[in-house]
Amino acid sequence: MRAAIVGAVMGCLGAPGLQAQGKLPDPRQLRPPLITTENHSDRLKHLAQERLGLLQLAIAAGDTAALSALVPDSAIPDSERTAAARAGCSSLAQSVSRLHAAIERATVGGGPPLAVDRPVVTVAAVGDTATIAATFVAARTARIPVALTVVGNGAALRVAKVNGLAVSACTGATRVGIIQGVARRTMSGGG
């Protein structure tokens, strides 16, 4: 009975009625993806957000190969490399590996390992440059501010500069480890 009612409703309101009104596109025609129908600045903004998402996934997974492909060494300022080395991390990959290991230990009981807090994207008025500023929150404890500048368009989009990630990931790993150690001592009564 229920199937008959659904069939009758679909027959009255369904695809043949819409097709007759010209609402459905011809399935044999190729259609451009929605992103290509956006204006240039919106497209660039979405692509920058995509790069931020890929960066978040690479960090959360501790995937240094994906990270190296996404963020070339030339994108990290020398001053940040020096600061990260002083904090105990010789490279972005080492910073992220340390952070990933600390997150894994801290989130054994659950919770988001790495979240993004309020990303803000600004697109240059002229050209193909977008900057996205965001804060990664690692294991609900360490805040890692990052500014990512992407240049290009479409498939040619590349990360040109990353500020804050190498040194913040390295020191963030230490903060996550310290907070996790304090929580463990507190729960065991050794405060």
N, CA and C atoms as an extended XYZ file, in Angstrom:
573
Properties=species:S:1:pos:R:3:atomname:S:1:resname:S:1:resid:I:1 pbc="F F F"
N         0.822       -1.188        0.000 N   MET     1
C         0.000        0.000        0.000 CA  MET     1
C         0.874        1.262        0.000 C   MET     1
N         1.863        1.249        0.918 N   ARG     2
C         2.738        2.415        1.027 CA  ARG     2
C         3.505        2.643       -0.275 C   ARG     2
N         3.987        1.571       -0.880 N   ALA     3
C         4.723        1.693       -2.139 CA  ALA     3
C         3.827        2.229       -3.248 C   ALA     3
N         2.568        1.848       -3.243 N   ALA     4
C         1.638        2.321       -4.264 CA  ALA     4
C         1.396        3.817       -4.124 C   ALA     4
N         1.294        4.292       -2.880 N   ILE     5
C         1.077        5.720       -2.645 CA  ILE     5
C         2.309        6.516       -3.089 C   ILE     5
N         3.487        6.030       -2.698 N   VAL     6
C         4.723        6.702       -3.095 CA  VAL     6
C         4.846        6.722       -4.617 C   VAL     6
N         4.512        5.612       -5.272 N   GLY     7
C         4.569        5.535       -6.729 CA  GLY     7
C         3.601        6.508       -7.392 C   GLY     7
N         2.410        6.630       -6.832 N   ALA     8
C         1.419        7.549       -7.397 CA  ALA     8
C         1.865        9.001       -7.248 C   ALA     8
N         2.407        9.326       -6.069 N   VAL     9
C         2.883       10.692       -5.837 CA  VAL     9
C         4.044       11.006       -6.776 C   VAL     9
N         4.966       10.092       -6.913 N   MET    10
C         6.119       10.306       -7.800 CA  MET    10
C         5.668       10.414       -9.256 C   MET    10
N         4.654        9.660       -9.604 N   GLY    11
C         4.140        9.737      -10.966 CA  GLY    11
C         3.529       11.091      -11.274 C   GLY    11
N         2.849       11.657      -10.263 N   CYS    12
C         2.224       12.972      -10.468 CA  CYS    12
C         3.234       14.106      -10.419 C   CYS    12
N         4.165       14.024       -9.467 N   LEU    13
C         5.092       15.126       -9.239 CA  LEU    13
C         6.493       14.854       -9.760 C   LEU    13
N         6.744       13.668      -10.179 N   GLY    14
C         8.100       13.217      -10.465 CA  GLY    14
C         8.751       13.782      -11.699 C   GLY    14
N         9.738       13.081      -12.144 N   ALA    15
C        10.623       13.524      -13.218 CA  ALA    15
C         9.914       13.858      -14.527 C   ALA    15
N         8.922       13.099      -14.982 N   PRO    16
C         8.308       13.471      -16.266 CA  PRO    16
C         7.746       14.887      -16.265 C   PRO    16
N         7.131       15.291      -15.144 N   GLY    17
C         6.589       16.642      -15.060 CA  GLY    17
C         7.690       17.686      -15.100 C   GLY    17
N         8.789       17.435      -14.408 N   LEU    18
C         9.900       18.376      -14.389 CA  LEU    18
C        10.595       18.421      -15.743 C   LEU    18
N        10.726       17.260      -16.368 N   GLN    19
C        11.385       17.218      -17.667 CA  GLN    19
C        10.585       18.011      -18.702 C   GLN    19
N         9.275       17.907      -18.614 N   ALA    20
C         8.430       18.630      -19.555 CA  ALA    20
C         8.570       20.137      -19.372 C   ALA    20
N         8.867       20.567      -18.135 N   GLN    21
C         9.045       21.991      -17.869 CA  GLN    21
C        10.452       22.463      -18.214 C   GLN    21
N        11.319       21.551      -18.580 N   GLY    22
C        12.678       21.919      -18.940 CA  GLY    22
C        13.565       22.195      -17.742 C   GLY    22
N        13.269       21.644      -16.575 N   LYS    23
C        14.030       21.897      -15.355 CA  LYS    23
C        15.247       20.993      -15.225 C   LYS    23
N        15.216       19.832      -15.815 N   LEU    24
C        16.340       18.901      -15.676 CA  LEU    24
C        17.297       19.039      -16.855 C   LEU    24
N        18.604       19.057      -16.566 N   PRO    25
C        19.569       19.148      -17.668 CA  PRO    25
C        19.645       17.818      -18.419 C   PRO    25
N        20.072       17.907      -19.634 N   ASP    26
C        20.256       16.710      -20.443 CA  ASP    26
C        21.412       15.903      -19.852 C   ASP    26
N        21.184       14.664      -19.430 N   PRO    27
C        22.239       13.885      -18.782 CA  PRO    27
C        23.394       13.517      -19.725 C   PRO    27
N        23.190       13.667      -21.023 N   ARG    28
C        24.259       13.331      -21.974 CA  ARG    28
C        25.217       14.490      -22.193 C   ARG    28
N        24.888       15.672      -21.695 N   GLN    29
C        25.752       16.829      -21.871 CA  GLN    29
C        26.726       16.958      -20.713 C   GLN    29
N        27.969       17.335      -21.040 N   LEU    30
C        28.943       17.610      -19.997 CA  LEU    30
C        28.633       18.967      -19.386 C   LEU    30
N        28.762       19.031      -18.067 N   ARG    31
C        28.522       20.288      -17.371 CA  ARG    31
C        29.776       20.665      -16.596 C   ARG    31
N        30.113       21.954      -16.556 N   PRO    32
C        31.285       22.359      -15.787 CA  PRO    32
C        31.009       22.202      -14.294 C   PRO    32
N        32.037       21.900      -13.507 N   PRO    33
C        31.814       21.818      -12.057 CA  PRO    33
C        31.402       23.184      -11.519 C   PRO    33
N        30.704       23.184      -10.404 N   LEU    34
C        30.183       24.423       -9.844 CA  LEU    34
C        31.281       25.440       -9.554 C   LEU    34
N        32.461       24.973       -9.158 N   ILE    35
C        33.516       25.912       -8.804 CA  ILE    35
C        33.935       26.773       -9.994 C   ILE    35
N        33.799       26.274      -11.199 N   THR    36
C        34.195       27.074      -12.361 CA  THR    36
C        33.160       28.125      -12.728 C   THR    36
N        31.985       28.043      -12.147 N   THR    37
C        30.961       29.041      -12.434 CA  THR    37
C        30.997       30.195      -11.426 C   THR    37
N        31.858       30.114      -10.414 N   GLU    38
C        31.991       31.184       -9.434 CA  GLU    38
C        32.864       32.303       -9.985 C   GLU    38
N        32.775       33.472       -9.352 N   ASN    39
C        33.674       34.542       -9.769 CA  ASN    39
C        35.087       34.231       -9.257 C   ASN    39
N        36.062       34.943       -9.777 N   HIS    40
C        37.468       34.634       -9.515 CA  HIS    40
C        37.826       34.676       -8.028 C   HIS    40
N        37.418       35.708       -7.308 N   SER    41
C        37.806       35.819       -5.904 CA  SER    41
C        37.155       34.738       -5.046 C   SER    41
N        35.912       34.380       -5.334 N   ASP    42
C        35.260       33.302       -4.586 CA  ASP    42
C        35.947       31.966       -4.843 C   ASP    42
N        36.314       31.735       -6.095 N   ARG    43
C        37.005       30.497       -6.450 CA  ARG    43
C        38.344       30.419       -5.715 C   ARG    43
N        39.091       31.511       -5.718 N   LEU    44
C        40.383       31.551       -5.038 CA  LEU    44
C        40.219       31.344       -3.534 C   LEU    44
N        39.178       31.934       -2.988 N   LYS    45
C        38.895       31.774       -1.555 CA  LYS    45
C        38.615       30.307       -1.222 C   LYS    45
N        37.799       29.651       -2.036 N   HIS    46
C        37.481       28.239       -1.793 CA  HIS    46
C        38.709       27.353       -1.962 C   HIS    46
N        39.536       27.652       -2.940 N   LEU    47
C        40.754       26.860       -3.135 CA  LEU    47
C        41.730       27.047       -1.974 C   LEU    47
N        41.805       28.259       -1.423 N   ALA    48
C        42.658       28.494       -0.252 CA  ALA    48
C        42.134       27.705        0.950 C   ALA    48
N        40.809       27.688        1.132 N   GLN    49
C        40.218       26.910        2.220 CA  GLN    49
C        40.481       25.420        2.030 C   GLN    49
N        40.479       24.979        0.775 N   GLU    50
C        40.788       23.578        0.496 CA  GLU    50
C        42.222       23.261        0.905 C   GLU    50
N        43.161       24.155        0.595 N   ARG    51
C        44.563       23.941        0.982 CA  ARG    51
C        44.707       23.888        2.498 C   ARG    51
N        43.957       24.741        3.200 N   LEU    52
C        43.983       24.710        4.660 CA  LEU    52
C        43.460       23.369        5.166 C   LEU    52
N        42.394       22.870        4.554 N   GLY    53
C        41.852       21.561        4.938 CA  GLY    53
C        42.838       20.439        4.686 C   GLY    53
N        43.533       20.499        3.548 N   LEU    54
C        44.551       19.485        3.250 CA  LEU    54
C        45.698       19.555        4.254 C   LEU    54
N        46.068       20.771        4.631 N   LEU    55
C        47.111       20.949        5.631 CA  LEU    55
C        46.675       20.370        6.972 C   LEU    55
N        45.432       20.627        7.347 N   GLN    56
C        44.900       20.074        8.594 CA  GLN    56
C        44.920       18.548        8.568 C   GLN    56
N        44.500       17.954        7.455 N   LEU    57
C        44.503       16.491        7.343 CA  LEU    57
C        45.909       15.925        7.435 C   LEU    57
N        46.862       16.562        6.763 N   ALA    58
C        48.246       16.081        6.789 CA  ALA    58
C        48.816       16.150        8.201 C   ALA    58
N        48.525       17.241        8.916 N   ILE    59
C        49.033       17.377       10.286 CA  ILE    59
C        48.364       16.360       11.206 C   ILE    59
N        47.040       16.244       11.117 N   ALA    60
C        46.307       15.316       11.985 CA  ALA    60
C        46.745       13.875       11.768 C   ALA    60
N        47.084       13.533       10.515 N   ALA    61
C        47.514       12.164       10.213 CA  ALA    61
C        49.011       11.972       10.422 C   ALA    61
N        49.738       13.060       10.636 N   GLY    62
C        51.189       12.959       10.759 CA  GLY    62
C        51.833       12.566        9.446 C   GLY    62
N        51.199       12.907        8.343 N   ASP    63
C        51.649       12.522        7.008 CA  ASP    63
C        52.677       13.537        6.496 C   ASP    63
N        53.950       13.271        6.776 N   THR    64
C        54.994       14.220        6.391 CA  THR    64
C        55.209       14.261        4.880 C   THR    64
N        54.900       13.184        4.176 N   ALA    65
C        55.038       13.186        2.707 CA  ALA    65
C        54.003       14.143        2.088 C   ALA    65
N        52.764       14.057        2.539 N   ALA    66
C        51.723       14.965        2.036 CA  ALA    66
C        52.041       16.399        2.430 C   ALA    66
N        52.546       16.576        3.636 N   LEU    67
C        52.911       17.902        4.111 CA  LEU    67
C        54.018       18.506        3.250 C   LEU    67
N        55.028       17.703        2.923 N   SER    68
C        56.128       18.180        2.079 CA  SER    68
C        55.641       18.538        0.683 C   SER    68
N        54.683       17.791        0.159 N   ALA    69
C        54.132       18.092       -1.163 CA  ALA    69
C        53.293       19.370       -1.121 C   ALA    69
N        52.603       19.599       -0.026 N   LEU    70
C        51.730       20.755        0.107 CA  LEU    70
C        52.503       22.032        0.447 C   LEU    70
N        53.473       21.917        1.348 N   VAL    71
C        54.239       23.076        1.814 CA  VAL    71
C        55.714       22.871        1.484 C   VAL    71
N        56.195       23.479        0.410 N   PRO    72
C        57.618       23.339        0.084 CA  PRO    72
C        58.480       24.065        1.115 C   PRO    72
N        59.746       23.641        1.239 N   ASP    73
C        60.663       24.273        2.194 CA  ASP    73
C        60.784       25.772        1.966 C   ASP    73
N        60.702       26.182        0.706 N   SER    74
C        60.837       27.610        0.383 CA  SER    74
C        59.682       28.451        0.926 C   SER    74
N        58.588       27.821        1.333 N   ALA    75
C        57.428       28.554        1.841 CA  ALA    75
C        57.571       28.930        3.314 C   ALA    75
N        58.570       28.375        3.991 N   ILE    76
C        58.766       28.655        5.411 CA  ILE    76
C        59.871       29.697        5.558 C   ILE    76
N        59.571       30.830        6.183 N   PRO    77
C        60.579       31.875        6.335 CA  PRO    77
C        61.788       31.392        7.151 C   PRO    77
N        62.964       31.914        6.824 N   ASP    78
C        64.195       31.527        7.526 CA  ASP    78
C        64.105       31.799        9.024 C   ASP    78
N        63.502       32.921        9.392 N   SER    79
C        63.396       33.260       10.821 CA  SER    79
C        62.578       32.209       11.578 C   SER    79
N        61.572       31.670       10.921 N   GLU    80
C        60.761       30.642       11.572 CA  GLU    80
C        61.519       29.322       11.674 C   GLU    80
N        62.284       28.998       10.643 N   ARG    81
C        63.115       27.786       10.709 CA  ARG    81
C        64.092       27.870       11.874 C   ARG    81
N        64.695       29.040       12.041 N   THR    82
C        65.655       29.242       13.134 CA  THR    82
C        64.960       29.103       14.488 C   THR    82
N        63.787       29.709       14.631 N   ALA    83
C        63.034       29.619       15.890 CA  ALA    83
C        62.612       28.176       16.184 C   ALA    83
N        62.203       27.439       15.156 N   ALA    84
C        61.816       26.035       15.346 CA  ALA    84
C        63.021       25.203       15.754 C   ALA    84
N        64.181       25.480       15.163 N   ALA    85
C        65.403       24.750       15.521 CA  ALA    85
C        65.758       25.015       16.986 C   ALA    85
N        65.595       26.268       17.437 N   ARG    86
C        65.852       26.587       18.852 CA  ARG    86
C        64.878       25.854       19.767 C   ARG    86
N        63.668       25.594       19.283 N   ALA    87
C        62.663       24.875       20.079 CA  ALA    87
C        62.863       23.360       20.019 C   ALA    87
N        63.804       22.911       19.188 N   GLY    88
C        64.113       21.480       19.136 CA  GLY    88
C        63.643       20.757       17.892 C   GLY    88
N        63.185       21.477       16.884 N   CYS    89
C        62.705       20.842       15.652 CA  CYS    89
C        63.511       21.377       14.473 C   CYS    89
N        64.167       20.488       13.771 N   SER    90
C        65.044       20.915       12.676 CA  SER    90
C        64.304       21.153       11.364 C   SER    90
N        63.053       20.703       11.271 N   SER    91
C        62.297       20.869       10.022 CA  SER    91
C        60.804       20.904       10.323 C   SER    91
N        60.041       21.299        9.318 N   LEU    92
C        58.587       21.288        9.456 CA  LEU    92
C        58.093       19.860        9.681 C   LEU    92
N        58.679       18.911        8.983 N   ALA    93
C        58.272       17.509        9.138 CA  ALA    93
C        58.504       17.035       10.574 C   ALA    93
N        59.633       17.412       11.170 N   GLN    94
C        59.897       17.008       12.545 CA  GLN    94
C        58.921       17.690       13.507 C   GLN    94
N        58.623       18.958       13.270 N   SER    95
C        57.649       19.676       14.105 CA  SER    95
C        56.295       18.979       14.079 C   SER    95
N        55.851       18.651       12.876 N   VAL    96
C        54.542       18.012       12.718 CA  VAL    96
C        54.552       16.595       13.288 C   VAL    96
N        55.638       15.865       13.113 N   SER    97
C        55.734       14.521       13.687 CA  SER    97
C        55.639       14.571       15.208 C   SER    97
N        56.340       15.528       15.815 N   ARG    98
C        56.269       15.692       17.275 CA  ARG    98
C        54.852       16.039       17.710 C   ARG    98
N        54.229       16.983       16.996 N   LEU    99
C        52.869       17.387       17.342 CA  LEU    99
C        51.906       16.215       17.191 C   LEU    99
N        52.035       15.477       16.094 N   HIS   100
C        51.149       14.333       15.853 CA  HIS   100
C        51.294       13.290       16.966 C   HIS   100
N        52.523       12.998       17.368 N   ALA   101
C        52.752       12.015       18.443 CA  ALA   101
C        52.123       12.500       19.756 C   ALA   101
N        52.269       13.795       20.059 N   ALA   102
C        51.680       14.344       21.287 CA  ALA   102
C        50.156       14.293       21.231 C   ALA   102
N        49.588       14.601       20.070 N   ILE   103
C        48.133       14.547       19.909 CA  ILE   103
C        47.634       13.122       20.083 C   ILE   103
N        48.343       12.164       19.486 N   GLU   104
C        47.936       10.757       19.599 CA  GLU   104
C        47.892       10.323       21.061 C   GLU   104
N        48.900       10.710       21.836 N   ARG   105
C        48.922       10.337       23.259 CA  ARG   105
C        47.815       11.040       24.030 C   ARG   105
N        47.542       12.286       23.679 N   ALA   106
C        46.574       13.085       24.437 CA  ALA   106
C        45.123       12.762       24.111 C   ALA   106
N        44.840       12.249       22.927 N   THR   107
C        43.447       12.018       22.525 CA  THR   107
C        43.078       10.546       22.487 C   THR   107
N        43.744        9.733       23.293 N   VAL   108
C        43.418        8.308       23.320 CA  VAL   108
C        41.968        8.100       23.729 C   VAL   108
N        41.462        8.919       24.638 N   GLY   109
C        40.085        8.778       25.110 CA  GLY   109
C        39.055        9.409       24.198 C   GLY   109
N        39.462        9.988       23.120 N   GLY   110
C        38.513       10.614       22.203 CA  GLY   110
C        38.710       12.117       22.125 C   GLY   110
N        37.832       12.750       21.431 N   GLY   111
C        37.931       14.186       21.233 CA  GLY   111
C        38.597       14.490       19.905 C   GLY   111
N        38.397       15.696       19.397 N   PRO   112
C        38.992       16.036       18.102 CA  PRO   112
C        40.499       16.204       18.232 C   PRO   112
N        41.286       15.511       17.429 N   PRO   113
C        42.732       15.634       17.542 CA  PRO   113
C        43.239       16.994       17.082 C   PRO   113
N        42.659       17.522       16.014 N   LEU   114
C        43.120       18.802       15.488 CA  LEU   114
C        41.932       19.520       14.872 C   LEU   114
N        41.593       20.649       15.423 N   ALA   115
C        40.458       21.421       14.914 CA  ALA   115
C        40.958       22.754       14.388 C   ALA   115
N        40.179       23.381       13.526 N   VAL   116
C        40.499       24.706       13.016 CA  VAL   116
C        39.518       25.687       13.632 C   VAL   116
N        40.067       26.733       14.223 N   ASP   117
C        39.243       27.727       14.892 CA  ASP   117
C        39.179       28.992       14.056 C   ASP   117
N        38.002       29.348       13.582 N   ARG   118
C        37.700       30.590       12.874 CA  ARG   118
C        38.684       30.980       11.775 C   ARG   118
N        38.744       30.235       10.674 N   PRO   119
C        39.625       30.663        9.581 CA  PRO   119
C        39.093       31.923        8.903 C   PRO   119
N        39.999       32.816        8.563 N   VAL   120
C        39.640       34.057        7.882 CA  VAL   120
C        40.428       34.110        6.576 C   VAL   120
N        39.723       34.225        5.461 N   VAL   121
C        40.375       34.261        4.150 CA  VAL   121
C        40.272       35.671        3.590 C   VAL   121
N        41.400       36.194        3.132 N   THR   122
C        41.392       37.471        2.424 CA  THR   122
C        41.987       37.242        1.045 C   THR   122
N        41.341       37.793        0.063 N   VAL   123
C        41.780       37.632       -1.322 CA  VAL   123
C        42.302       38.976       -1.789 C   VAL   123
N        43.473       38.968       -2.438 N   ALA   124
C        44.051       40.205       -2.960 CA  ALA   124
C        43.116       40.812       -3.989 C   ALA   124
N        43.073       42.124       -4.007 N   ALA   125
C        42.183       42.817       -4.945 CA  ALA   125
C        42.599       42.568       -6.387 C   ALA   125
N        43.882       42.392       -6.614 N   VAL   126
C        44.395       42.169       -7.956 CA  VAL   126
C        45.248       40.910       -7.933 C   VAL   126
N        45.106       40.095       -8.945 N   GLY   127
C        45.976       38.930       -9.059 CA  GLY   127
C        45.393       37.664       -8.472 C   GLY   127
N        46.287       36.712       -8.305 N   ASP   128
C        45.893       35.373       -7.868 CA  ASP   128
C        46.498       35.034       -6.514 C   ASP   128
N        46.288       35.888       -5.512 N   THR   129
C        46.853       35.661       -4.187 CA  THR   129
C        45.742       35.668       -3.157 C   THR   129
N        45.779       34.686       -2.280 N   ALA   130
C        44.845       34.635       -1.156 CA  ALA   130
C        45.629       34.287        0.086 C   ALA   130
N        45.265       34.897        1.197 N   THR   131
C        45.885       34.595        2.480 CA  THR   131
C        44.795       34.100        3.403 C   THR   131
N        45.085       33.009        4.094 N   ILE   132
C        44.125       32.468        5.048 CA  ILE   132
C        44.819       32.393        6.402 C   ILE   132
N        44.207       33.009        7.379 N   ALA   133
C        44.728       32.985        8.738 CA  ALA   133
C        43.797       32.114        9.565 C   ALA   133
N        44.375       31.196       10.300 N   ALA   134
C        43.576       30.285       11.104 CA  ALA   134
C        44.370       29.885       12.331 C   ALA   134
N        43.677       29.300       13.273 N   THR   135
C        44.334       28.744       14.442 CA  THR   135
C        43.936       27.282       14.535 C   THR   135
N        44.950       26.409       14.505 N   PHE   136
C        44.700       24.996       14.752 CA  PHE   136
C        44.674       24.810       16.263 C   PHE   136
N        43.742       24.009       16.748 N   VAL   137
C        43.682       23.681       18.164 CA  VAL   137
C        43.991       22.201       18.275 C   VAL   137
N        45.149       21.895       18.874 N   ALA   138
C        45.614       20.514       18.973 CA  ALA   138
C        45.205       19.916       20.313 C   ALA   138
N        44.493       18.822       20.261 N   ALA   139
C        44.070       18.078       21.449 CA  ALA   139
C        43.412       18.979       22.493 C   ALA   139
N        42.683       19.988       22.010 N   ARG   140
C        41.937       20.941       22.845 CA  ARG   140
C        42.824       21.781       23.755 C   ARG   140
N        44.140       21.746       23.578 N   THR   141
C        45.013       22.453       24.511 CA  THR   141
C        45.946       23.446       23.840 C   THR   141
N        46.642       23.042       22.815 N   ALA   142
C        47.647       23.896       22.178 CA  ALA   142
C        47.037       24.650       21.010 C   ALA   142
N        47.244       25.951       20.986 N   ARG   143
C        46.761       26.787       19.889 CA  ARG   143
C        47.932       27.066       18.963 C   ARG   143
N        47.735       26.811       17.670 N   ILE   144
C        48.793       26.953       16.678 CA  ILE   144
C        48.324       27.931       15.610 C   ILE   144
N        48.711       29.211       15.736 N   PRO   145
C        48.300       30.185       14.726 CA  PRO   145
C        49.088       29.991       13.433 C   PRO   145
N        48.383       30.043       12.321 N   VAL   146
C        49.001       29.817       11.018 CA  VAL   146
C        48.467       30.841       10.030 C   VAL   146
N        49.361       31.376        9.207 N   ALA   147
C        48.957       32.227        8.087 CA  ALA   147
C        49.487       31.567        6.828 C   ALA   147
N        48.592       31.216        5.938 N   LEU   148
C        48.920       30.485        4.719 CA  LEU   148
C        48.631       31.390        3.529 C   LEU   148
N        49.638       31.616        2.690 N   THR   149
C        49.448       32.426        1.490 CA  THR   149
C        49.532       31.514        0.281 C   THR   149
N        48.488       31.526       -0.534 N   VAL   150
C        48.472       30.719       -1.751 CA  VAL   150
C        48.469       31.650       -2.952 C   VAL   150
N        49.148       31.194       -3.989 N   VAL   151
C        49.280       31.985       -5.209 CA  VAL   151
C        48.957       31.080       -6.386 C   VAL   151
N        48.277       31.618       -7.380 N   GLY   152
C        47.977       30.847       -8.579 CA  GLY   152
C        46.493       30.737       -8.788 C   GLY   152
N        46.125       29.833       -9.681 N   ASN   153
C        44.722       29.674      -10.013 CA  ASN   153
C        44.474       28.225      -10.399 C   ASN   153
N        43.429       27.646       -9.875 N   GLY   154
C        43.050       26.284      -10.231 CA  GLY   154
C        44.111       25.275       -9.844 C   GLY   154
N        44.447       24.416      -10.785 N   ALA   155
C        45.419       23.356      -10.522 CA  ALA   155
C        46.810       23.915      -10.270 C   ALA   155
N        47.080       25.128      -10.730 N   ALA   156
C        48.395       25.739      -10.547 CA  ALA   156
C        48.529       26.424       -9.189 C   ALA   156
N        47.503       26.354       -8.354 N   LEU   157
C        47.550       26.990       -7.044 CA  LEU   157
C        48.628       26.322       -6.191 C   LEU   157
N        49.478       27.129       -5.568 N   ARG   158
C        50.536       26.575       -4.729 CA  ARG   158
C        50.649       27.388       -3.450 C   ARG   158
N        51.161       26.745       -2.425 N   VAL   159
C        51.398       27.429       -1.159 CA  VAL   159
C        52.707       28.190       -1.309 C   VAL   159
N        52.638       29.512       -1.197 N   ALA   160
C        53.815       30.355       -1.377 CA  ALA   160
C        54.487       30.682       -0.054 C   ALA   160
N        53.709       30.743        1.025 N   LYS   161
C        54.281       31.129        2.307 CA  LYS   161
C        53.425       30.581        3.439 C   LYS   161
N        54.090       30.094        4.479 N   VAL   162
C        53.399       29.630        5.679 CA  VAL   162
C        54.103       30.252        6.876 C   VAL   162
N        53.385       31.054        7.615 N   ASN   163
C        53.934       31.662        8.828 CA  ASN   163
C        53.324       31.008       10.054 C   ASN   163
N        54.149       30.667       11.014 N   GLY   164
C        53.673       30.185       12.302 CA  GLY   164
C        53.642       28.691       12.483 C   GLY   164
N        53.610       27.935       11.419 N   LEU   165
C        53.385       26.495       11.570 CA  LEU   165
C        54.569       25.749       12.164 C   LEU   165
N        55.765       25.951       11.641 N   ALA   166
C        56.919       25.153       12.089 CA  ALA   166
C        57.202       25.346       13.569 C   ALA   166
N        57.327       26.580       13.992 N   VAL   167
C        57.656       26.822       15.400 CA  VAL   167
C        56.467       26.536       16.312 C   VAL   167
N        55.263       26.883       15.892 N   SER   168
C        54.075       26.653       16.733 CA  SER   168
C        53.771       25.167       16.880 C   SER   168
N        53.976       24.385       15.829 N   ALA   169
C        53.746       22.935       15.927 CA  ALA   169
C        54.748       22.313       16.889 C   ALA   169
N        55.997       22.780       16.828 N   CYS   170
C        57.036       22.249       17.702 CA  CYS   170
C        56.746       22.590       19.164 C   CYS   170
N        56.454       23.855       19.443 N   THR   171
C        56.159       24.243       20.824 CA  THR   171
C        54.782       23.736       21.259 C   THR   171
N        53.861       23.602       20.306 N   GLY   172
C        52.540       23.050       20.620 CA  GLY   172
C        52.638       21.605       21.078 C   GLY   172
N        53.535       20.849       20.468 N   ALA   173
C        53.738       19.451       20.883 CA  ALA   173
C        54.195       19.407       22.334 C   ALA   173
N        55.063       20.321       22.706 N   THR   174
C        55.536       20.384       24.089 CA  THR   174
C        54.386       20.744       25.023 C   THR   174
N        53.560       21.735       24.632 N   ARG   175
C        52.423       22.126       25.476 CA  ARG   175
C        51.426       20.985       25.645 C   ARG   175
N        51.123       20.286       24.559 N   VAL   176
C        50.186       19.155       24.641 CA  VAL   176
C        50.752       18.100       25.584 C   VAL   176
N        52.054       17.813       25.455 N   GLY   177
C        52.696       16.813       26.325 CA  GLY   177
C        52.691       17.224       27.780 C   GLY   177
N        52.967       18.508       28.064 N   ILE   178
C        52.981       18.991       29.443 CA  ILE   178
C        51.587       18.921       30.038 C   ILE   178
N        50.589       19.395       29.315 N   ILE   179
C        49.214       19.389       29.822 CA  ILE   179
C        48.735       17.958       30.027 C   ILE   179
N        49.107       17.069       29.112 N   GLN   180
C        48.720       15.671       29.255 CA  GLN   180
C        49.373       15.075       30.495 C   GLN   180
N        50.653       15.385       30.746 N   GLY   181
C        51.355       14.874       31.927 CA  GLY   181
C        50.752       15.386       33.216 C   GLY   181
N        50.390       16.670       33.261 N   VAL   182
C        49.753       17.250       34.447 CA  VAL   182
C        48.404       16.579       34.688 C   VAL   182
N        47.626       16.379       33.638 N   ALA   183
C        46.313       15.736       33.781 CA  ALA   183
C        46.476       14.305       34.297 C   ALA   183
N        47.476       13.595       33.799 N   ARG   184
C        47.690       12.214       34.233 CA  ARG   184
C        48.070       12.172       35.710 C   ARG   184
N        48.972       13.086       36.145 N   ARG   185
C        49.382       13.113       37.560 CA  ARG   185
C        48.206       13.499       38.450 C   ARG   185
N        47.376       14.435       37.990 N   THR   186
C        46.226       14.886       38.769 CA  THR   186
C        45.214       13.758       38.947 C   THR   186
N        44.963       13.016       37.869 N   MET   187
C        43.981       11.920       37.932 CA  MET   187
C        44.502       10.775       38.792 C   MET   187
N        45.820       10.592       38.861 N   SER   188
C        46.357        9.491       39.646 CA  SER   188
C        46.597        9.907       41.093 C   SER   188
N        46.341       11.217       41.390 N   GLY   189
C        46.475       11.688       42.763 CA  GLY   189
C        47.873       12.160       43.099 C   GLY   189
N        48.726       12.304       42.096 N   GLY   190
C        50.114       12.693       42.361 CA  GLY   190
C        50.348       14.168       42.169 C   GLY   190
N        49.319       15.042       42.073 N   GLY   191
C        49.285       16.448       41.802 CA  GLY   191
C        50.418       17.247       42.114 C   GLY   191
